[in-house]
Amino acid sequence: MNDIIKENKFDCIIPVLNVKNIAESLKYYQHVLGFKKDWDWGEPVSFASVSRDGVAIFLCEDAQGQSGMWMSIFINNVDDLYEEYKASGAKVLQPPTNFPWGMREMNVEDLDGHRFRMGSDTTEPSAGIPLHQS
């Protein structure tokens, strides 16, 4: 069994997010969230890949999944990203907040209601504020 597991090493995971309008989503991910478009597919375009540093996301128009997917993205400095996102007009549902699990996170939403918990490690005490979930 262990030989089979070693031969089938997982390399990465890329979420596939359902979007209503791929052109608008691509603009939002590029110009508001700071991702770059890696490629798109279809005529008209119905599938695309965006990435930022080591994080990639597939966007799929009106197929594969539902709105409201939640993801965690770990970053070096959530406060710097928060300032970037305030300036770009990103929909930040919760600003950087210290949580008892040792993370300082902010909660960001895309055009289709997909949620990103973006955070950095912290040793600061919890703010005592719950994670924004609605």
C-alpha positions in Angstrom: 0.0 0.0 0.0 2.8 2.5 0.9 4.4 2.0 -2.6 1.1 2.9 -4.2 0.8 6.1 -2.1 4.3 7.1 -2.9 3.7 6.7 -6.6 0.5 8.8 -6.5 1.9 11.9 -4.8 -0.4 14.8 -4.8 1.1 18.0 -6.3 -1.4 20.7 -5.7 -5.1 21.6 -5.5 -6.9 24.2 -7.6 -10.4 25.1 -6.7 -13.0 25.5 -9.5 -15.3 28.4 -8.8 -18.7 28.8 -10.5 -19.1 32.4 -11.8 -22.1 34.1 -13.5 -20.0 36.2 -15.9 -16.5 35.1 -16.6 -15.5 38.4 -18.2 -16.5 40.4 -15.2 -15.0 37.9 -12.8 -11.7 38.0 -14.7 -11.7 41.8 -14.4 -12.4 41.6 -10.7 -9.7 39.0 -9.9 -7.1 40.9 -12.0 -7.9 44.6 -11.2 -9.3 44.3 -7.7 -7.8 41.2 -6.1 -4.4 41.4 -7.8 -4.4 38.1 -9.6 -3.1 37.6 -13.2 -4.9 35.7 -15.9 -3.0 32.6 -16.8 -5.2 31.4 -19.6 -8.8 31.1 -20.8 -10.6 28.5 -22.8 -13.7 28.3 -25.0 -15.4 30.3 -27.7 -16.9 32.2 -26.1 -14.7 32.0 -23.1 -16.3 29.9 -20.3 -13.3 28.7 -18.3 -10.1 30.5 -17.1 -7.3 30.3 -14.7 -6.0 33.1 -12.5 -3.1 33.1 -10.1 -1.2 35.2 -7.6 2.1 34.0 -6.3 1.6 30.3 -5.4 -2.2 30.3 -5.5 -4.2 29.4 -8.6 -8.0 29.4 -9.0 -10.1 28.1 -12.0 -13.2 30.1 -12.9 -16.0 28.4 -14.7 -19.0 30.2 -16.1 -22.4 28.7 -15.1 -21.1 25.2 -14.5 -19.2 23.2 -11.9 -20.1 24.1 -8.4 -22.2 26.8 -6.7 -21.7 30.3 -5.4 -20.5 30.7 -1.8 -17.4 28.5 -1.8 -15.1 29.3 1.2 -11.3 29.1 1.0 -8.4 30.0 3.2 -5.3 31.7 1.7 -2.3 32.1 3.9 -0.2 35.2 3.3 2.8 37.0 4.8 1.1 40.2 5.9 -2.7 40.5 6.0 -2.6 44.2 7.0 -0.6 45.2 3.9 -3.1 43.2 1.7 -6.0 44.9 3.5 -4.6 48.3 2.6 -4.1 47.1 -1.0 -7.7 45.8 -1.1 -9.2 49.0 0.4 -7.5 51.0 -2.3 -8.6 48.7 -5.1 -12.3 48.5 -3.9 -12.4 44.8 -2.9 -15.4 43.7 -0.9 -13.9 43.2 2.5 -16.5 41.7 4.9 -14.3 41.7 7.9 -11.0 43.7 8.3 -7.9 42.0 9.8 -8.9 40.5 13.1 -6.9 38.4 15.6 -8.5 35.0 16.3 -7.8 32.5 19.1 -6.4 29.9 16.6 -3.3 32.1 16.1 -4.3 33.7 12.9 -5.0 37.4 11.9 -7.5 37.1 9.1 -9.7 39.2 6.9 -12.8 38.0 5.1 -13.1 39.0 1.4 -15.8 38.2 -1.1 -15.8 38.0 -4.9 -18.6 39.0 -7.3 -20.3 35.6 -7.0 -20.2 35.3 -3.2 -17.1 33.1 -2.9 -15.3 33.9 0.3 -11.6 34.1 1.1 -10.3 33.9 4.6 -6.9 35.6 4.1 -4.6 35.5 7.0 -1.2 35.6 8.6 0.1 33.9 11.7 0.0 36.0 14.9 1.0 35.7 18.5 -1.2 38.6 19.5 -4.2 37.9 21.7 -7.6 37.2 20.2 -9.8 40.3 19.6 -12.8 38.3 20.9 -14.7 39.0 17.7 -16.3 36.0 15.9 -15.5 35.2 12.3 -17.9 36.9 9.9 -19.9 34.1 8.4 -23.0 35.8 6.9 
